[in-house]
Amino acid sequence: MSRGQDGAKPERRAAIVGIDSLLLRSADFEADCHDYECLFARPARRGEVRGGTHSEPSALFVLANCAFELRPAKGPQGEAASGLAALRLSLQRALAPGDDLRRLAGEELQERLASVGSQPAEVQREAWLVDPRLTRGVRVELTHPPLVEQVPAQGGDEGTEDRTDGTDGIYGIDHAVIRSADADATRGVFADRLGIRVAFDREFPQWGARLIMCKLGPPGDDRASVVEIAGALPADSTPGDGRDRFGGITWRVGDVAATRRRLADEGFDVSAVREGRRPGTRVCTVRSRTGGVPTLLIEPAKQPSS
């Protein structure tokens, strides 16, 4: 095996370091693009995704620690279902042929995102689809380099107000939820097979749920994010076909009350602000105009001043 310049053996596993992006397949692409522009308080970066012989429209929102992409539900491969369609995880480096993760990711994806934003541009990344049989029916892609490194975080394109400081808008992702029919099996996929650190695993009988937090990013980093596995209690009480499904998304905001007021003024159905389950947090639920995605806004706990 070859060694690096410092004599150390190269890592056999490329670390997964964050949520790169989430893909929403939209049944009403233009309407959902407009609604997410209002939700995020910034215009979408419109573009076109090209892969092989096909192309399709794309609308991209780039935040501080991830991106969110919309594409039409009826895509070039005949996709029909609308809703969250893919969780893309950022790799520390591209997968080498002998990488441990390469054995889990059978299909190499060939896509380019062209004409991103107001300036002509092309984003081409290496991406691999993890075998859906392993991920229990949820589409998980591994990608490098991260979109946030190739397309800068935006408050808007040129000439528009930048709201990424979070004063009255969403500035990043907190966590994405996977609803699991077998929480132990899904934990095994993300922790044991993909190598993501489990920061929290607890049962809440009062809610009829078991929550497992798979933490991406170094401890204490405010750009870190979480894949939350939500299982039912008792463990055998989940109806359906035994496959996992995407749940919702929790977005971080700097001032949840201000964001709630703005969204209510723009016609969103939003709940009252309430205390979050995590100590010191405040949250509210966005109940409309999210393309069918269960959506929570969270104001993180204030850090004590030094």
C-alpha positions, 0 to 999 in steps of 0.5 A: 500500500502506498504511503503519503509524504509523511510516511502514514498509510492513507485512510481506507475510508473517506470521512463523511463530514456533513450534509451536502444538500437535500433534493426535493422533487416538486409536483408544482415546480414553479409554485414551490420555487416561489414558496421556497424563495419566500421561506428562505428570503432569497431568490433561487439560483436557477439552472439546468442539471445535465446527465448523460442524454437528459437535462432538467430544470433546477432551483438551488438555495445555498446556505451556510452549511448545506444546499437545498435543491428543487427539481420537477417531480417528473424527471428524465428517468420517469420519476413521479412521486413528489417530496424529499427524494435524496440526502446527499452527504459530503465526503472529506475527499473523493472515493478511491477505488479501494475505499471502504465506502466505495464498496457500498456505493455501486453507481457513480453519478454523472451530473453537471449543474449548469448556469447557476445563478445570475452568471453562467457557470458549471458545477461538476462533482463526483457523486456515488449512489449508496445501494438503496437496498443497504439504505432501506429504500432511502436515496443517499448519495456521497459527493465531493467537493461540497456544493457550498464550496463551489457555489457561495452561500447566498443571501441573494444574487447580485443586487439583492439583500443578503439575509444570511446572518439569520436575523429574520431568515434561515441560515442553515440546516439543523437536522434532516429526519429519516423515519425508520421502520427498524431503528436498530437497522437504520442506526447500523447503516449510518453509524456502522456502515457509513461511519457517522458518529452517534451523538444521541440515542434515547427512547421517549415513551411519552412521545412513542418515539426513539430518536437517534442523532448521527452528528456530522461535523466536529463537536462545537462547530456551529456548521455541524448538522445531524441526520436524525433517525426517528423510530416508533415505540414499541419497535414493531408498531410501525405500519407499512412495507418495512422501508425507511422514508424521509421525514422532515427538515429543521432549519436554523434561524437567528430569531425565530419570532422575527422569522415567524412574523415575516412568514405570517405576513407573507401568508404562510401558516405558522405555529406559535413560537414554543420552547424546543425539546433541546434546552434553551431552544425556541421553535415554530412549525411551518405548516404550509407552502413547503412542497409537502415537507414537514418543516420546523424552524429552530433558534439555537440556544444562546451561548454564554458570553465569555 
